């Protein structure tokens, strides 16, 4: 299946060129993160189709849009 993926902030450079990612059916958010080589520990939050999802085992569907947000720091 194909999803859209957008990595924000310091992870933006790991977004696929066309913003699309091919995954097996029943792939999870965690599978998508592994596919783009993003360590799960470097993630603050993610949304699927604009909804905040807390479980990285959430099963994705074809056409979903996954946005990945890293932690924000500073002062």
C-alpha positions as CSV (number, residue, x, y, z in Angstrom):
1,X,0.0,0.0,0.0
2,X,1.1,3.6,-0.4
3,X,0.9,6.3,2.2
4,X,2.0,9.9,2.3
5,X,4.6,10.8,5.0
6,X,5.9,14.1,6.2
7,X,8.7,14.4,8.7
8,X,8.9,17.8,10.3
9,X,11.8,19.8,12.0
10,X,15.1,18.1,12.2
11,X,13.7,15.0,10.6
12,X,12.6,16.7,7.4
13,X,15.6,15.5,5.5
14,X,14.5,11.9,5.8
15,X,11.2,12.5,4.1
16,X,11.1,10.6,0.8
17,X,11.6,12.8,-2.3
18,X,8.0,12.5,-3.4
19,X,6.5,12.3,0.1
20,X,5.2,8.8,-0.6
21,X,6.1,5.5,1.1
22,X,5.3,2.0,0.0
23,X,4.5,-0.4,2.9
24,X,3.0,-3.8,3.3
25,X,-0.7,-4.1,4.0
26,X,-1.5,-3.8,7.7
27,X,1.7,-1.8,8.3
28,X,1.9,0.3,11.5
29,X,3.2,3.7,12.3
30,X,6.3,2.0,13.7
31,X,6.8,0.1,10.5
32,X,6.7,3.4,8.6
33,X,9.3,5.0,10.9
34,X,11.6,2.0,10.5
35,X,11.2,2.2,6.7
36,X,12.5,5.9,6.7
37,X,15.2,5.0,9.3
38,X,13.8,7.2,12.1
39,X,14.5,5.9,15.6
40,X,11.2,5.8,17.6
41,X,12.9,7.5,20.5
42,X,13.3,10.7,18.4
43,X,9.6,11.2,17.9
44,X,7.4,13.5,20.1
45,X,4.1,12.9,18.3
46,X,2.5,11.8,15.1
47,X,-0.8,12.4,13.3
48,X,-2.7,10.3,10.8
49,X,-4.9,12.3,8.5
50,X,-4.7,15.3,10.9
51,X,-5.7,13.3,14.1
52,X,-3.2,12.9,16.9
53,X,-2.4,9.2,17.4
54,X,-0.6,8.0,20.5
55,X,-0.1,4.3,19.7
56,X,2.8,3.6,17.3
57,X,1.2,0.2,16.7
58,X,-1.8,2.0,15.0
59,X,-2.4,0.2,11.7
60,X,-2.2,2.5,8.6
61,X,-4.4,2.3,5.5
62,X,-3.7,3.0,1.9
63,X,-3.8,6.7,1.3
64,X,-3.2,7.8,4.9
65,X,-1.1,10.9,5.5
66,X,1.3,10.4,8.4
67,X,3.0,13.4,9.9
68,X,5.9,12.9,12.3
69,X,6.9,15.5,14.8
70,X,10.3,15.5,16.7
71,X,10.7,16.9,20.2
72,X,11.1,20.6,20.3
73,X,13.7,22.1,22.6
74,X,15.1,25.5,23.3
75,X,14.8,28.3,25.7
